[in-house]
């Protein structure tokens, strides 16, 4: 997982400068993205049913975090065709 993320980041750094001049004219772009997510639950109430009668309870306190990144390759149609549309393909990876 970490190895794949490292490869994606390295590829983004190497490819981005090489395409910078050409991308201004033809609309191709590469966008590396980095993500950190934090979830904190504190005494969350849960409502549900066991199929017969309603049940209510509490979930204890918990904190969870994740790191991730993605790389997106896209085409901006505005540059060449004067149409404000972009198409993008993105691959993302997150820690568990």
N, CA, C and O of each residue as an XYZ file, in Angstrom:
384
protein
N       0.818     -1.181      0.000
C       0.000      0.000      0.000
C       0.870      1.256      0.000
O       0.692      2.141     -0.837
N       1.817      1.329      0.949
C       2.703      2.482      1.023
C       3.607      2.549     -0.201
O       3.943      3.627     -0.690
N       3.990      1.376     -0.681
C       4.846      1.320     -1.867
C       4.102      1.865     -3.093
O       4.673      2.615     -3.884
N       2.833      1.488     -3.247
C       2.016      1.962     -4.358
C       1.825      3.478     -4.285
O       1.916      4.165     -5.303
N       1.563      3.997     -3.091
C       1.406      5.431     -2.912
C       2.702      6.163     -3.252
O       2.672      7.223     -3.877
N       3.823      5.607     -2.850
C       5.117      6.206     -3.183
C       5.369      6.250     -4.677
O       5.891      7.237     -5.195
N       5.001      5.186     -5.370
C       5.164      5.134     -6.821
C       4.268      6.177     -7.489
O       4.704      6.857     -8.418
N       3.036      6.310     -7.032
C       2.117      7.296     -7.604
C       2.618      8.729     -7.405
O       2.561      9.547     -8.323
N       3.101      9.019     -6.217
C       3.617     10.361     -5.937
C       4.856     10.645     -6.778
O       4.992     11.735     -7.333
N       5.755      9.677     -6.877
C       6.965      9.852     -7.694
C       6.619     10.073     -9.162
O       7.197     10.939     -9.818
N       5.690      9.299     -9.666
C       5.273      9.445    -11.064
C       4.659     10.820    -11.307
O       4.906     11.440    -12.341
N       3.869     11.287    -10.366
C       3.239     12.601    -10.518
C       4.287     13.706    -10.555
O       4.163     14.655    -11.329
N       5.317     13.587     -9.724
C       6.359     14.610     -9.699
C       7.202     14.597    -10.974
O       7.657     15.644    -11.435
N       7.403     13.426    -11.530
C       8.211     13.337    -12.743
C       7.432     13.745    -13.997
O       7.986     14.379    -14.895
N       6.182     13.391    -14.055
C       5.376     13.641    -15.248
C       4.886     15.086    -15.325
O       4.826     15.652    -16.416
N       4.541     15.683    -14.208
C       3.953     17.017    -14.203
C       4.814     18.079    -14.892
O       4.286     18.796    -15.742
N       6.109     18.225    -14.580
C       6.904     19.241    -15.256
C       7.086     18.967    -16.752
O       7.162     19.899    -17.552
N       7.155     17.698    -17.122
C       7.359     17.347    -18.522
C       6.167     17.737    -19.387
O       6.333     18.119    -20.545
N       4.978     17.643    -18.828
C       3.776     17.964    -19.588
C       3.321     19.414    -19.422
O       2.368     19.834    -20.077
N       3.971     20.170    -18.574
C       3.491     21.514    -18.265
C       3.396     22.412    -19.498
O       2.382     23.083    -19.688
N       4.419     22.437    -20.328
C       4.389     23.290    -21.517
C       3.359     22.835    -22.527
O       2.617     23.656    -23.065
N       3.299     21.557    -22.791
C       2.345     21.020    -23.762
C       0.919     21.102    -23.232
O      -0.016     21.308    -24.006
N       0.742     20.945    -21.938
C      -0.595     20.945    -21.355
C      -1.272     22.299    -21.494
O      -2.498     22.364    -21.590
N      -0.501     23.380    -21.506
C      -1.096     24.706    -21.666
C      -1.775     24.865    -23.014
O      -2.700     25.665    -23.151
N      -1.335     24.122    -23.996
C      -1.882     24.258    -25.338
C      -2.924     23.196    -25.673
O      -3.883     23.487    -26.387
N      -2.760     21.979    -25.177
C      -3.673     20.914    -25.588
C      -4.681     20.503    -24.523
O      -5.636     19.795    -24.844
N      -4.511     20.916    -23.275
C      -5.508     20.667    -22.243
C      -5.305     19.437    -21.389
O      -6.147     19.152    -20.537
N      -4.228     18.695    -21.577
C      -3.970     17.507    -20.751
C      -3.385     17.967    -19.419
O      -2.544     18.865    -19.381
N      -3.837     17.343    -18.316
C      -3.277     17.691    -17.022
C      -3.168     16.473    -16.119
O      -3.863     15.474    -16.305
N      -2.274     16.578    -15.129
C      -2.066     15.558    -14.104
C      -2.233     16.257    -12.766
O      -1.641     17.312    -12.536
N      -3.036     15.675    -11.881
C      -3.311     16.308    -10.594
C      -3.068     15.335     -9.445
O      -3.896     14.458     -9.200
N      -1.937     15.474     -8.729
C      -1.738     14.653     -7.530
C      -2.542     15.253     -6.376
O      -2.642     16.474     -6.253
N      -3.114     14.390     -5.531
C      -3.914     14.850     -4.402
C      -3.516     14.073     -3.157
O      -3.231     12.877     -3.226
N      -3.497     14.762     -2.011
C      -3.163     14.135     -0.746
C      -4.313     14.361      0.229
O      -4.879     15.453      0.280
N      -4.664     13.324      1.010
C      -5.856     13.379      1.851
C      -5.523     12.915      3.272
O      -4.778     11.953      3.459
N      -6.077     13.598      4.258
C      -6.054     13.143      5.644
C      -7.486     13.252      6.169
O      -8.101     14.315      6.089
N      -8.009     12.160      6.699
C      -9.371     12.166      7.225
C      -9.388     11.787      8.690
O      -8.685     10.868      9.111
N     -10.191     12.495      9.466
C     -10.311     12.239     10.897
C     -11.791     12.103     11.240
O     -12.596     12.974     10.911
N     -12.135     11.012     11.897
C     -13.504     10.788     12.346
C     -13.485     10.625     13.853
O     -12.711      9.834     14.393
N     -14.334     11.371     14.525
C     -14.406     11.281     15.979
C     -15.867     11.103     16.377
O     -16.719     11.926     16.043
N     -16.141     10.017     17.094
C     -17.491      9.750     17.585
C     -17.454      9.797     19.100
O     -16.574      9.206     19.725
N     -18.406     10.496     19.688
C     -18.450     10.638     21.134
C     -19.862     10.357     21.627
O     -20.725     11.233     21.578
N     -20.096      9.151     22.096
C     -21.394      8.789     22.652
C     -22.525      8.853     21.641
O     -23.602      9.359     21.957
N     -22.306      8.356     20.442
C     -23.308      8.392     19.383
C     -24.473      7.471     19.705
O     -24.282      6.332     20.131
N     -25.686      7.980     19.496
C     -26.884      7.168     19.736
C     -27.195      6.331     18.504
O     -27.013      6.776     17.370
N     -27.665      5.116     18.743
C     -28.037      4.204     17.668
C     -29.493      3.806     17.868
O     -29.903      3.420     18.963
N     -30.263      3.908     16.795
C     -31.664      3.502     16.832
C     -31.860      2.418     15.784
O     -31.337      2.528     14.675
N     -32.599      1.384     16.119
C     -32.827      0.306     15.169
C     -33.889     -0.641     15.688
O     -34.604     -0.348     16.647
N     -33.969     -1.764     15.039
C     -34.940     -2.770     15.438
C     -34.343     -4.155     15.238
O     -33.482     -4.352     14.380
N     -34.800     -5.104     16.028
C     -34.350     -6.478     15.859
C     -35.365     -7.280     15.058
O     -35.313     -8.509     15.037
N     -36.283     -6.590     14.403
C     -37.302     -7.255     13.613
C     -38.640     -7.324     14.319
O     -39.676     -7.504     13.680
N     -38.622     -7.181     15.660
C     -39.861     -7.277     16.419
C     -40.155     -5.959     17.142
O     -41.240     -5.395     17.008
N     -39.180     -5.484     17.903
C     -39.390     -4.260     18.672
C     -38.212     -3.302     18.489
O     -37.096     -3.745     18.217
N     -38.446     -2.000     18.633
C     -37.363     -1.027     18.470
C     -36.346     -1.112     19.597
O     -36.685     -1.398     20.745
N     -35.101     -0.859     19.246
C     -34.008     -0.879     20.217
C     -33.265      0.456     20.142
O     -33.167      1.058     19.073
N     -32.747      0.913     21.273
C     -31.945      2.125     21.330
C     -30.697      1.827     22.146
O     -30.756      1.110     23.145
N     -29.565      2.383     21.714
C     -28.324      2.159     22.441
C     -27.321      3.251     22.160
O     -27.605      4.205     21.435
N     -26.149      3.105     22.737
C     -25.068      4.070     22.524
C     -23.805      3.333     22.092
O     -23.532      2.217     22.533
N     -23.047      3.983     21.221
C     -21.730      3.493     20.826
C     -20.721      4.279     21.638
O     -20.870      5.492     21.788
N     -19.711      3.631     22.160
C     -18.704      4.322     22.944
C     -17.905      5.320     22.104
O     -18.045      5.376     20.883
N     -17.084      6.089     22.768
C     -16.255      7.080     22.088
C     -15.173      6.396     21.265
O     -14.614      5.377     21.671
N     -14.891      6.968     20.112
C     -13.877      6.390     19.237
C     -13.332      7.457     18.298
O     -14.052      8.368     17.888
N     -12.065      7.334     17.967
C     -11.422      8.239     17.009
C     -10.691      7.391     15.988
O     -10.024      6.418     16.340
N     -10.816      7.758     14.727
C     -10.180      7.019     13.644
C      -9.617      8.015     12.636
O     -10.238      9.041     12.360
N      -8.453      7.716     12.093
C      -7.874      8.597     11.080
C      -7.327      7.765      9.918
O      -7.015      6.584     10.074
N      -7.218      8.395      8.770
C      -6.709      7.717      7.586
C      -5.914      8.694      6.727
O      -6.208      9.888      6.677
N      -4.919      8.165      6.066
C      -4.116      8.942      5.124
C      -4.350      8.366      3.735
O      -4.688      7.191      3.596
N      -4.177      9.166      2.739
C      -4.344      8.654      1.386
C      -3.855      9.639      0.355
O      -3.409     10.744      0.663
N      -3.954      9.209     -0.843
C      -3.563     10.060     -1.951
C      -4.159      9.535     -3.229
O      -4.632      8.400     -3.299
N      -4.129     10.361     -4.218
C      -4.641      9.939     -5.517
C      -3.908     10.693     -6.605
O      -3.238     11.697     -6.359
N      -4.051     10.191     -7.793
C      -3.492     10.860     -8.956
C      -4.581     10.849    -10.027
O      -5.217      9.827    -10.283
N      -4.771     11.991    -10.631
C      -5.817     12.129    -11.642
C      -5.190     12.581    -12.957
O      -4.316     13.448    -12.981
N      -5.645     11.988    -14.026
C      -5.246     12.391    -15.374
C      -6.500     12.926    -16.049
O      -7.559     12.303    -15.976
N      -6.390     14.057    -16.695
C      -7.590     14.626    -17.287
C      -7.320     15.411    -18.547
O      -6.178     15.627    -18.952
N      -8.410     15.828    -19.147
C      -8.361     16.649    -20.353
C      -9.337     17.805    -20.186
O     -10.503     17.601    -19.846
N      -8.854     19.015    -20.426
C      -9.663     20.217    -20.331
C     -10.033     20.663    -21.741
O      -9.175     21.129    -22.491
N     -11.295     20.523    -22.102
C     -11.762     20.856    -23.447
C     -11.778     22.361    -23.709
O     -11.878     22.787    -24.859
N     -11.681     23.168    -22.655
C     -11.685     24.627    -22.793
C     -10.493     25.126    -23.608
O     -10.627     26.061    -24.397
N      -9.336     24.508    -23.420
C      -8.108     24.972    -24.076
C      -8.195     24.925    -25.601
O      -7.766     25.856    -26.281
N      -8.743     23.850    -26.124
C      -8.723     23.661    -27.569
C     -10.064     23.941    -28.244
O     -10.094     24.419    -29.378
N     -11.162     23.651    -27.567
C     -12.481     23.738    -28.196
C     -13.363     24.847    -27.629
O     -14.490     25.021    -28.093
N     -12.886     25.597    -26.647
C     -13.650     26.672    -25.994
C     -14.982     26.177    -25.415
O     -16.002     26.862    -25.495
N     -14.950     24.984    -24.837
C     -16.116     24.395    -24.184
C     -15.727     24.144    -22.724
O     -14.728     23.471    -22.470
N     -16.494     24.671    -21.754
C     -16.105     24.536    -20.342
C     -16.408     23.151    -19.757
O     -17.207     23.025    -18.830
N     -15.764     22.117    -20.304
C     -15.953     20.742    -19.847
C     -14.590     20.104    -19.615
O     -13.653     20.316    -20.384
N     -14.490     19.311    -18.531
C     -13.275     18.539    -18.274
C     -13.650     17.082    -18.086
O     -14.707     16.769    -17.538
N     -12.778     16.194    -18.542
C     -12.940     14.752    -18.318
C     -11.726     14.299    -17.513
O     -10.602     14.722    -17.784
N     -11.958     13.427    -16.512
C     -10.874     13.067    -15.605
C     -10.998     11.616    -15.169
O     -12.099     11.120    -14.929
N      -9.859     10.941    -15.068
C      -9.784      9.591    -14.510
C      -8.864      9.674    -13.294
O      -7.757     10.205    -13.380
N      -9.333      9.141    -12.158
C      -8.585      9.265    -10.916
C      -8.441      7.907    -10.247
O      -9.377      7.108    -10.234
N      -7.259      7.651     -9.691
C      -7.017      6.461     -8.893
C      -6.644      6.916     -7.486
O      -5.746      7.742     -7.322
N      -7.323      6.387     -6.471
C      -7.078      6.781     -5.102
C      -6.729      5.573     -4.248
O      -7.225      4.472     -4.489
N      -5.877      5.778     -3.250
C      -5.502      4.729     -2.302
C      -5.498      5.332     -0.907
O      -5.015      6.448     -0.712
N      -6.038      4.595      0.074
C      -6.124      5.082      1.449
C      -5.602      4.036      2.416
O      -5.675      2.838      2.139
N      -5.074      4.481      3.555
C      -4.638      3.557      4.595
C      -5.862      3.003      5.313
O      -6.967      3.531      5.185
N      -5.650      1.938      6.063
C      -6.789      1.335      6.769
C      -6.728      1.589      8.235
O      -7.609      1.152      8.975
